Structure formats: structure tokens, C-alpha cells
Amino acid sequence: MQKVFFFFFLLFLATNVHAQKTDKKLARKIHALVKDFNGDVGIYVKHLKSGKEVAYNADTVFPTASTIKVPIMVAVFDKIENGALQYNQNLIYRKDMQLYQGDEGIIASLKDSAHVALSAVQMLSISMSDNSASLWLQQLAGTGTQINQWLVNNGYTKMRVNSRTPGREQDREVYGWGQTSPRDMANLFIQIRGGKAVSEAASEEMYRVLGNMYLDHRSPSRIPPYIKTASKTGSVNAARSEVVMVNAPHGDYVFAIYTKNLKDQSWGQDNEGFKLIRDLSALLWNHFEPRYGWKPLEEKKYQKLW
């Protein structure tokens, strides 16, 4: 009888702790925000200081699009930490490297035999979301196989690189370059922010890279420009996503929003997926910093096109 009582007591404690971790007020706001969305959406939000979180389809697998470039970066820094690469080593770009076909980014625009530092390639991969730069880094990191092994070793169960990775051809057909859950990607940002991804020094530099974002016109546009953010966005026709760490005055918070099966596959700023991402960012900022007194300016002449 005592064992049965003790079992139910532990179950009560576990349930109560989980309930305390959920920000119920924020959860209601998020449910209201996404209820009429024309597509599938997953969201994970965590306030690091309080530990409060909201999970909405947070463990569902979604296409990463360009957010897969974050674990690629982590694997590159793991190689640097182990001495296999150097952050500022000189790389030579070759036109026949078979990187991203049809790419019009900066790396693909280089002349044959151009010299470029690995650190610059890494910056372009994250800040400019340069696809050729990212595939180059994927090769340098040991291909998707080694990147996925790092993810396995660090407890990421849903996040994987698919493209150019033997054995993951079927996953690539479904999800494209990579796949993840919102919770996994948010936790990777938390690991980087906490100095626990690869090493403290590597995490600090990765956080600096993630904080120098050219593509800052979605979630970051709903956060005051004088507030530090680290982010990565990703988009393909039927999926739009973004993950952001916000160094807010009342405590850091992270959020990851992923979508798939979008009905609206347009590419303008009014795309339903892009709008949901911006609206979620505004909702979270005003929830965590209700007295800050800042509103975004809607100046179309300064909006980025992609």
C-alpha cells in the first residue's frame, strides 16, 4: 500500500513540476495566434531565467531549410577545436567544386582559384545564408554523416542533415536539406548561449556569428534594434522557419517556429508564413517586456526582399 501511495505521489510531483514549467498565459496567446493558420506549425519558447516554456507541436519534425546551417557551423567549430581545421585558414575556391547548382550568392560569384578565409565562408553561410558557402562547410565538417554523429552524441534526436548524406535519401525527399523539431533547434541555441556547444570559446564565437545577421527583417524586426539577438531563418516554397535567442532586459528567451505544408507559397513580405513569424516575435517581445514602450516602424523602402 505504501509503495502504491509513493508511486502516485511521485506522479503528482512530476505532473505538478511540468505544469509549473508551462507559461499558461503565453500558451493561450500562441494557440490563438496559430488557430487559423493555413499549414502545419510547430513552436517552442523558453524563458531561460524562469525556466517557463510553451510547446506547440514542439517535437514534430519539420524541414529545416537554411536553419540546418547552424548544426553545420557547430560541426565546423568542433573540427577547429580538435585541430583538424583553423578558423582563419586560407581556402581556395574552385568553380568545379560542385556546390549549390544555380547559386547566385557571394561564394558562387568568386573567380576560379580565389582565396578566402574559412571564417569568412562561415560568416556568409550564417549571415547571408549563402548556400554554396554552407555546402562547402558541410564538406569541411566531414559531410552530413559526421555532423549527424555530433548531433547524436549531444542528445539531439530529431535534428539531422539529409542532403549529400548516405542513407538519408528518403528523408531528403520528404524534408529537403535537413530536418528538426522546434525544441531541438531551440535547445541548440541554448547550448551555444550557455557556452556548452563544443567549448566555451567556440560557443562564444558562434554566438557572435549568429548575432551578425543580414537577414534580420522577420523576427528581429519586431524586437528593438538595440536589443541583442542571435538568429537564423530558413525558407523553401512550402515551409518558413526561424529560431531566435533574445537578450531581453528581464531575461533571455529563445523561440523556434517551424512550418510546413503551407497553402501560401508566395515570396513577398505578406506571405502567411512570414507574417506568422513576425507576429509571434512581436507577441513574445510584448509578453516578456510589456513596459518597454517600443513599436516597429513600417518603412517599406528599407525592407529587404529575401
Disulfide bonds with the S-S distance in Angstrom:
none
